[in-house]
Amino acid sequence: MQKLVSFLANSQSYFINLTRIAIFIVMAWIGVLKAFQYEADGIVPFVSNSPLMSFFYTKESPEYKKYKNPEGQTVQKNINWHKENGTYIFAYGLGTVILIIGTMTLLGIWFAKIGIIGGLTTFAMSLVTLSFLITTPEVYVPNLGGDFATPQHGFPYLSGVGRLVIKDIIMMTAGLICTSDSAKHLTKSVYWKKYNE
């Protein structure tokens, strides 16, 4: 037990690098998926309802509700609507940004300055994602009725979509940990000492 505790106590820098790798895997995977129709369709409720992002689309919320393609199904009229809305062009751009953020965070293993930018942008992106808990109705269980009144709906009852969003709290704090570690390495570098003489 003592050896395990000692190992864990001396492994923080390795674990922070594993966090950078984990952030990269998540960002790269999700970023690349933004190039595919089902993923681009899936982010429409978030973007349409966000005061920070809705201007990227040509159609106003909640019109998108009539043109949803459930995952695994494609309806041509819905795809045509999304093309007119700018859904796919926006998704390509967002995917590229997400991929760049993940790559910068990963590069923090070797380049402290880039790591600071990657960590801070991971934090900022996660903060925007968490704002969807306020702006997107779909993050909470709706009251669809049934044989009797729905007992759990609205806040704080997170839907499947909401449960995915809330997990960004972990990504947000991981971004700050990576930023702090990169800043620590930068302050120990020769460049930093020379610059601050």
Backbone as CSV, one residue per row, in Angstrom:
resi,resn,N_x,N_y,N_z,CA_x,CA_y,CA_z,C_x,C_y,C_z
1,MET,0.818,-1.205,0.000,0.000,0.000,0.000,0.862,1.270,0.000
2,GLN,1.929,1.242,0.773,2.825,2.403,0.856,3.446,2.702,-0.501
3,LYS,3.828,1.644,-1.242,4.419,1.827,-2.566,3.408,2.440,-3.535
4,LEU,2.168,1.983,-3.439,1.119,2.523,-4.314,0.899,4.000,-4.037
5,VAL,0.800,4.362,-2.757,0.587,5.762,-2.383,1.770,6.614,-2.849
6,SER,2.971,6.092,-2.677,4.176,6.808,-3.107,4.180,7.005,-4.621
7,PHE,3.805,5.944,-5.356,3.733,6.028,-6.816,2.719,7.089,-7.243
8,LEU,1.546,7.060,-6.632,0.497,8.026,-6.978,0.927,9.452,-6.647
9,ALA,1.602,9.605,-5.513,2.047,10.939,-5.087,3.068,11.531,-6.041
10,ASN,3.844,10.677,-6.710,4.907,11.148,-7.600,4.535,11.073,-9.083
11,SER,3.269,10.842,-9.388,2.859,10.624,-10.775,1.975,11.719,-11.342
12,GLN,1.864,12.829,-10.627,0.944,13.873,-11.066,1.223,14.356,-12.485
13,SER,2.484,14.574,-12.821,2.806,15.089,-14.155,2.402,14.094,-15.246
14,TYR,2.536,12.803,-14.969,2.118,11.783,-15.943,0.597,11.790,-16.099
15,PHE,-0.089,11.946,-14.980,-1.544,11.949,-15.042,-2.073,13.182,-15.766
16,ILE,-1.389,14.308,-15.594,-1.796,15.516,-16.318,-1.593,15.312,-17.819
17,ASN,-0.514,14.657,-18.192,-0.311,14.359,-19.617,-1.364,13.379,-20.129
18,LEU,-1.775,12.430,-19.291,-2.870,11.536,-19.677,-4.165,12.327,-19.865
19,THR,-4.358,13.352,-19.049,-5.529,14.226,-19.195,-5.477,14.957,-20.531
20,ARG,-4.299,15.437,-20.911,-4.144,16.089,-22.219,-4.477,15.122,-23.353
21,ILE,-3.996,13.898,-23.228,-4.272,12.884,-24.257,-5.767,12.594,-24.313
22,ALA,-6.401,12.486,-23.141,-7.845,12.221,-23.083,-8.634,13.357,-23.737
23,ILE,-8.249,14.603,-23.435,-8.916,15.755,-24.058,-8.753,15.687,-25.570
24,PHE,-7.545,15.362,-26.027,-7.314,15.268,-27.472,-8.196,14.192,-28.099
25,ILE,-8.269,13.027,-27.481,-9.082,11.932,-28.041,-10.543,12.371,-28.172
26,VAL,-11.084,12.955,-27.106,-12.485,13.395,-27.135,-12.687,14.467,-28.197
27,MET,-11.819,15.472,-28.211,-11.960,16.588,-29.155,-11.768,16.124,-30.601
28,ALA,-10.769,15.287,-30.838,-10.511,14.819,-32.199,-11.683,13.978,-32.698
29,TRP,-12.161,13.091,-31.876,-13.260,12.211,-32.270,-14.522,13.021,-32.572
30,ILE,-14.886,13.892,-31.630,-16.089,14.704,-31.817,-15.906,15.697,-32.957
31,GLY,-14.714,16.280,-33.054,-14.437,17.231,-34.131,-14.596,16.595,-35.505
32,VAL,-14.050,15.401,-35.681,-14.166,14.701,-36.974,-15.617,14.318,-37.244
33,LEU,-16.356,13.892,-36.209,-17.756,13.505,-36.403,-18.638,14.659,-36.882
34,LYS,-18.203,15.906,-36.619,-18.982,17.061,-37.077,-19.080,17.105,-38.600
35,ALA,-18.242,16.369,-39.300,-18.296,16.325,-40.768,-19.408,15.410,-41.269
36,PHE,-20.065,14.685,-40.367,-21.093,13.728,-40.760,-22.489,14.283,-40.451
37,GLN,-23.427,13.967,-41.318,-24.776,14.532,-41.281,-25.473,14.339,-39.938
38,TYR,-25.419,13.151,-39.373,-26.181,12.895,-38.145,-25.679,13.736,-36.970
39,GLU,-24.367,13.935,-36.902,-23.797,14.730,-35.808,-24.106,16.204,-36.008
40,ALA,-24.020,16.669,-37.256,-24.348,18.067,-37.552,-25.809,18.359,-37.221
41,ASP,-26.703,17.419,-37.569,-28.121,17.581,-37.232,-28.326,17.623,-35.719
42,GLY,-27.552,16.823,-34.999,-27.722,16.670,-33.561,-27.407,17.914,-32.748
43,ILE,-26.556,18.800,-33.280,-26.191,19.990,-32.502,-27.118,21.176,-32.766
44,VAL,-28.048,21.013,-33.701,-28.925,22.130,-34.075,-29.709,22.702,-32.894
45,PRO,-30.318,21.888,-32.021,-31.049,22.498,-30.889,-30.162,23.370,-30.006
46,PHE,-28.905,22.967,-29.810,-27.989,23.758,-28.983,-27.680,25.099,-29.634
47,VAL,-27.301,25.045,-30.906,-26.883,26.258,-31.621,-28.073,27.188,-31.834
48,SER,-29.211,26.641,-32.243,-30.396,27.463,-32.534,-30.892,28.242,-31.326
49,ASN,-30.765,27.651,-30.148,-31.278,28.293,-28.931,-30.241,29.134,-28.201
50,SER,-28.998,29.113,-28.676,-27.929,29.835,-27.979,-27.820,31.276,-28.453
51,PRO,-27.903,32.239,-27.534,-27.713,33.636,-27.934,-26.295,33.906,-28.448
52,LEU,-25.343,33.037,-28.075,-23.951,33.209,-28.516,-23.696,32.636,-29.912
53,MET,-24.577,31.731,-30.385,-24.274,31.009,-31.615,-25.381,31.004,-32.658
54,SER,-26.594,31.344,-32.309,-27.727,31.173,-33.227,-27.575,31.962,-34.529
55,PHE,-26.779,33.034,-34.511,-26.608,33.842,-35.729,-25.895,33.081,-36.850
56,PHE,-25.279,31.931,-36.527,-24.634,31.123,-37.556,-25.654,30.441,-38.476
57,TYR,-26.882,30.302,-38.017,-27.924,29.630,-38.789,-28.846,30.656,-39.442
58,THR,-29.478,30.273,-40.555,-30.389,31.184,-41.247,-31.824,31.059,-40.746
59,LYS,-32.181,29.916,-40.152,-33.546,29.681,-39.669,-33.601,29.951,-38.167
60,GLU,-34.770,30.406,-37.725,-34.916,30.730,-36.301,-35.490,29.562,-35.513
61,SER,-35.087,29.478,-34.254,-35.624,28.469,-33.337,-37.085,28.822,-33.053
62,PRO,-37.974,27.874,-32.918,-37.793,26.423,-32.849,-38.173,25.687,-34.135
63,GLU,-38.006,26.336,-35.295,-38.385,25.711,-36.569,-37.704,24.361,-36.778
64,TYR,-36.498,24.207,-36.250,-35.736,22.970,-36.440,-36.493,21.730,-35.953
65,LYS,-37.420,21.906,-35.020,-38.129,20.754,-34.449,-38.917,19.974,-35.505
66,LYS,-39.304,20.666,-36.579,-40.067,19.995,-37.644,-39.163,19.236,-38.611
67,TYR,-37.847,19.424,-38.491,-36.922,18.851,-39.475,-35.831,18.004,-38.830
68,LYS,-36.163,17.375,-37.728,-35.188,16.529,-37.041,-35.020,15.204,-37.771
69,ASN,-33.776,14.797,-37.949,-33.472,13.446,-38.408,-33.006,12.661,-37.191
70,PRO,-33.796,11.717,-36.693,-33.298,10.909,-35.579,-32.012,10.186,-35.995
71,GLU,-31.115,9.975,-35.043,-29.865,9.267,-35.369,-30.193,7.928,-36.004
72,GLY,-29.577,7.669,-37.149,-29.802,6.410,-37.838,-30.882,6.498,-38.911
73,GLN,-31.504,7.687,-39.062,-32.529,7.850,-40.092,-32.226,9.111,-40.891
74,THR,-32.438,9.042,-42.193,-32.250,10.228,-43.027,-33.506,10.471,-43.849
75,VAL,-33.991,11.701,-43.789,-35.153,12.128,-44.563,-34.689,13.288,-45.431
76,GLN,-34.847,13.149,-46.739,-34.272,14.119,-47.675,-34.773,15.541,-47.442
77,LYS,-36.089,15.700,-47.173,-36.599,17.073,-46.964,-35.954,17.717,-45.736
78,ASN,-35.633,16.895,-44.737,-34.958,17.416,-43.547,-33.524,17.831,-43.872
79,ILE,-32.855,17.005,-44.668,-31.481,17.335,-45.080,-31.476,18.625,-45.897
80,ASN,-32.443,18.788,-46.778,-32.538,20.016,-47.581,-32.724,21.233,-46.685
81,TRP,-33.572,21.085,-45.650,-33.780,22.196,-44.715,-32.469,22.550,-44.013
82,HIS,-31.735,21.525,-43.584,-30.473,21.765,-42.877,-29.442,22.425,-43.782
83,LYS,-29.452,22.073,-45.054,-28.538,22.739,-46.005,-28.863,24.226,-46.092
84,GLU,-30.155,24.548,-46.198,-30.576,25.950,-46.254,-30.262,26.683,-44.954
85,ASN,-30.336,25.971,-43.848,-30.091,26.549,-42.528,-28.613,26.862,-42.292
86,GLY,-27.728,26.220,-43.049,-26.290,26.371,-42.805,-25.768,25.387,-41.779
87,THR,-26.579,24.377,-41.470,-26.231,23.390,-40.448,-24.895,22.718,-40.739
88,TYR,-24.708,22.283,-41.978,-23.524,21.481,-42.306,-22.265,22.332,-42.425
89,ILE,-22.403,23.507,-43.001,-21.232,24.401,-43.104,-20.749,24.793,-41.711
90,PHE,-21.693,25.143,-40.835,-21.317,25.493,-39.466,-20.642,24.320,-38.768
91,ALA,-21.189,23.115,-38.960,-20.623,21.931,-38.306,-19.197,21.669,-38.773
92,TYR,-18.915,21.879,-40.067,-17.541,21.692,-40.566,-16.595,22.664,-39.874
93,GLY,-17.027,23.929,-39.759,-16.188,24.931,-39.097,-15.979,24.619,-37.625
94,LEU,-17.066,24.248,-36.940,-16.966,23.929,-35.519,-16.078,22.712,-35.297
95,GLY,-16.232,21.701,-36.135,-15.399,20.502,-36.021,-13.926,20.821,-36.157
96,THR,-13.612,21.714,-37.090,-12.216,22.129,-37.293,-11.674,22.836,-36.057
97,VAL,-12.479,23.737,-35.493,-12.060,24.469,-34.285,-11.830,23.494,-33.126
98,ILE,-12.748,22.550,-32.946,-12.631,21.570,-31.861,-11.366,20.734,-32.030
99,LEU,-11.083,20.327,-33.253,-9.878,19.542,-33.546,-8.611,20.344,-33.238
100,ILE,-8.610,21.619,-33.577,-7.448,22.491,-33.302,-7.257,22.643,-31.793
101,ILE,-8.345,22.860,-31.054,-8.251,23.010,-29.594,-7.676,21.746,-28.961
102,GLY,-8.174,20.594,-29.384,-7.667,19.328,-28.855,-6.195,19.125,-29.158
103,THR,-5.797,19.496,-30.368,-4.390,19.347,-30.762,-3.489,20.270,-29.954
104,MET,-3.935,21.516,-29.742,-3.134,22.450,-28.939,-2.996,21.965,-27.503
105,THR,-4.063,21.403,-26.961,-3.998,20.872,-25.597,-3.001,19.724,-25.532
106,LEU,-3.035,18.834,-26.503,-2.085,17.715,-26.558,-0.649,18.217,-26.682
107,LEU,-0.438,19.227,-27.511,0.914,19.764,-27.709,1.489,20.393,-26.442
108,GLY,0.625,20.659,-25.473,1.093,21.176,-24.187,2.049,20.227,-23.486
109,ILE,2.062,18.954,-23.875,3.037,18.001,-23.323,4.457,18.477,-23.634
110,TRP,4.641,19.069,-24.822,5.986,19.462,-25.267,6.183,20.969,-25.347
111,PHE,5.086,21.724,-25.578,5.197,23.169,-25.796,4.258,23.901,-24.830
112,ALA,4.848,24.501,-23.810,4.051,25.103,-22.730,3.145,26.227,-23.219
113,LYS,3.647,27.097,-24.087,2.834,28.232,-24.557,1.589,27.750,-25.297
114,ILE,1.797,26.788,-26.187,0.659,26.233,-26.935,-0.290,25.528,-25.968
115,GLY,0.267,24.852,-24.970,-0.551,24.165,-23.972,-1.437,25.111,-23.182
116,ILE,-0.914,26.306,-22.873,-1.718,27.309,-22.166,-2.922,27.706,-23.019
117,ILE,-2.678,27.965,-24.294,-3.771,28.343,-25.205,-4.777,27.200,-25.328
118,GLY,-4.260,25.974,-25.499,-5.143,24.811,-25.616,-5.995,24.601,-24.376
119,GLY,-5.378,24.715,-23.207,-6.115,24.522,-21.957,-7.165,25.592,-21.745
120,LEU,-6.801,26.855,-22.025,-7.761,27.952,-21.843,-8.920,27.852,-22.828
121,THR,-8.636,27.461,-24.066,-9.725,27.327,-25.043,-10.588,26.104,-24.742
122,THR,-9.996,25.059,-24.166,-10.802,23.917,-23.700,-11.762,24.380,-22.615
123,PHE,-11.242,25.173,-21.682,-12.077,25.733,-20.616,-13.204,26.575,-21.207
124,ALA,-12.863,27.486,-22.133,-13.852,28.394,-22.718,-14.912,27.629,-23.514
125,MET,-14.479,26.646,-24.301,-15.426,25.860,-25.082,-16.388,25.104,-24.169
126,SER,-15.863,24.558,-23.084,-16.705,23.824,-22.136,-17.699,24.754,-21.443
127,LEU,-17.264,25.967,-21.172,-18.152,26.958,-20.560,-19.322,27.269,-21.498
128,VAL,-19.033,27.431,-22.783,-20.091,27.662,-23.774,-21.034,26.462,-23.814
129,THR,-20.463,25.252,-23.822,-21.297,24.043,-23.837,-22.200,23.993,-22.611
130,LEU,-21.670,24.319,-21.448,-22.469,24.302,-20.221,-23.576,25.355,-20.231
131,SER,-23.397,26.415,-21.018,-24.451,27.434,-21.121,-25.716,26.859,-21.763
132,PHE,-25.571,25.727,-22.481,-26.738,25.083,-23.091,-27.719,24.583,-22.034
133,LEU,-27.234,24.384,-20.799,-28.132,23.979,-19.714,-29.159,25.067,-19.404
134,ILE,-28.844,26.286,-19.793,-29.742,27.415,-19.581,-30.577,27.688,-20.829
135,THR,-29.975,27.522,-22.015,-30.630,27.985,-23.240,-31.371,26.913,-24.042
136,THR,-31.055,25.631,-23.829,-31.616,24.574,-24.680,-32.704,23.795,-23.949
137,PRO,-33.962,23.889,-24.400,-35.053,23.165,-23.725,-34.855,21.649,-23.700
138,GLU,-34.219,21.094,-24.731,-34.066,19.641,-24.839,-33.165,19.014,-23.785
139,VAL,-32.470,19.821,-22.979,-31.576,19.231,-21.970,-32.340,18.733,-20.742
140,TYR,-33.625,19.072,-20.646,-34.439,18.600,-19.531,-35.562,17.697,-20.046
141,VAL,-35.986,16.768,-19.210,-37.051,15.829,-19.587,-38.328,16.622,-19.867
142,PRO,-38.943,16.413,-21.049,-40.182,17.136,-21.352,-41.384,16.465,-20.692
143,ASN,-42.463,17.201,-20.575,-43.710,16.636,-20.069,-44.553,16.221,-21.274
144,LEU,-44.445,14.962,-21.662,-45.155,14.462,-22.843,-46.484,13.819,-22.476
145,GLY,-46.825,13.837,-21.214,-48.089,13.254,-20.787,-48.035,11.736,-20.791
146,GLY,-49.166,11.111,-20.852,-49.245,9.651,-20.822,-50.472,9.230,-20.049
147,ASP,-50.416,8.071,-19.446,-51.557,7.572,-18.686,-51.824,8.401,-17.428
148,PHE,-50.791,9.094,-16.947,-50.944,9.994,-15.804,-49.878,11.079,-15.926
149,ALA,-49.977,12.096,-15.104,-49.048,13.227,-15.194,-47.603,12.767,-15.046
150,THR,-46.732,13.319,-15.875,-45.312,12.977,-15.808,-44.731,13.504,-14.500
151,PRO,-44.246,12.611,-13.623,-43.794,13.068,-12.304,-42.466,13.827,-12.321
152,GLN,-41.579,13.481,-13.247,-40.279,14.157,-13.297,-40.095,14.780,-14.676
153,HIS,-40.198,16.101,-14.725,-39.941,16.816,-15.981,-39.427,18.219,-15.656
154,GLY,-38.763,18.813,-16.627,-38.190,20.142,-16.420,-36.979,20.078,-15.496
155,PHE,-36.526,21.262,-15.056,-35.374,21.333,-14.144,-35.725,20.648,-12.825
156,PRO,-34.873,19.857,-12.209,-33.472,19.516,-12.531,-33.325,18.171,-13.250
157,TYR,-34.376,17.688,-13.875,-34.368,16.340,-14.453,-33.733,16.351,-15.837
158,LEU,-32.444,16.038,-15.874,-31.692,16.069,-17.124,-32.129,14.936,-18.045
159,SER,-32.307,15.276,-19.315,-32.569,14.265,-20.345,-31.241,13.610,-20.724
160,GLY,-31.290,12.672,-21.669,-30.048,12.065,-22.159,-29.109,13.126,-22.707
161,VAL,-29.665,14.086,-23.422,-28.879,15.193,-23.987,-28.273,16.027,-22.855
162,GLY,-29.067,16.323,-21.851,-28.583,17.122,-20.722,-27.484,16.425,-19.946
163,ARG,-27.601,15.104,-19.823,-26.569,14.352,-19.097,-25.248,14.379,-19.854
164,LEU,-25.296,14.463,-21.170,-24.057,14.615,-21.946,-23.443,16.000,-21.735
165,VAL,-24.299,17.017,-21.686,-23.817,18.395,-21.532,-23.160,18.598,-20.170
166,ILE,-23.790,18.099,-19.094,-23.286,18.351,-17.738,-21.878,17.782,-17.553
167,LYS,-21.533,16.753,-18.327,-20.205,16.147,-18.217,-19.098,17.119,-18.626
168,ASP,-19.448,18.192,-19.321,-18.428,19.163,-19.714,-17.833,19.900,-18.518
169,ILE,-18.451,19.778,-17.354,-17.832,20.323,-16.141,-16.463,19.665,-15.940
170,ILE,-16.384,18.374,-16.226,-15.110,17.656,-16.096,-14.107,18.183,-17.109
171,MET,-14.542,18.368,-18.363,-13.666,18.880,-19.413,-13.191,20.298,-19.071
172,MET,-14.087,21.097,-18.522,-13.745,22.476,-18.168,-12.631,22.504,-17.114
173,THR,-12.783,21.721,-16.063,-11.754,21.722,-15.014,-10.465,21.056,-15.489
174,ALA,-10.584,20.050,-16.349,-9.377,19.422,-16.917,-8.595,20.434,-17.748
175,GLY,-9.306,21.290,-18.479,-8.641,22.346,-19.249,-7.862,23.290,-18.350
176,LEU,-8.437,23.633,-17.200,-7.738,24.518,-16.259,-6.514,23.842,-15.649
177,ILE,-6.627,22.552,-15.333,-5.481,21.814,-14.781,-4.340,21.788,-15.795
178,CYS,-4.672,21.520,-17.058,-3.641,21.498,-18.112,-3.037,22.879,-18.320
179,THR,-3.867,23.911,-18.238,-3.370,25.288,-18.366,-2.388,25.613,-17.250
180,SER,-2.774,25.271,-16.029,-1.917,25.536,-14.876,-0.581,24.813,-14.999
181,ASP,-0.623,23.566,-15.424,0.612,22.791,-15.579,1.504,23.391,-16.655
182,SER,0.916,23.804,-17.774,1.703,24.434,-18.845,2.315,25.741,-18.363
183,ALA,1.534,26.522,-17.606,2.056,27.784,-17.070,3.214,27.530,-16.109
184,LYS,3.110,26.474,-15.305,4.191,26.130,-14.378,5.468,25.803,-15.151
185,HIS,5.335,25.019,-16.225,6.506,24.666,-17.038,7.090,25.893,-17.738
186,LEU,6.207,26.800,-18.182,6.681,28.010,-18.851,7.487,28.878,-17.894
187,THR,7.024,29.023,-16.647,7.740,29.866,-15.688,9.094,29.280,-15.298
188,LYS,9.278,27.973,-15.498,10.565,27.343,-15.197,11.513,27.335,-16.391
189,SER,11.011,27.766,-17.546,11.824,27.683,-18.765,12.875,28.791,-18.814
190,VAL,13.908,28.550,-19.588,14.985,29.537,-19.785,14.412,30.791,-20.417
191,TYR,13.510,30.611,-21.374,12.885,31.747,-22.055,12.215,32.663,-21.046
192,TRP,11.448,32.096,-20.134,10.710,32.880,-19.151,11.664,33.645,-18.245
193,LYS,12.709,32.974,-17.779,13.674,33.614,-16.876,14.395,34.769,-17.587
194,LYS,14.758,34.521,-18.854,15.452,35.555,-19.607,14.531,36.753,-19.878
195,TYR,13.283,36.454,-20.201,12.306,37.490,-20.533,11.965,38.336,-19.314
196,ASN,12.031,37.740,-18.124,11.631,38.452,-16.907,12.808,38.930,-16.057
197,GLU,13.976,38.989,-16.640,15.142,39.506,-15.901,15.050,41.000,-15.707
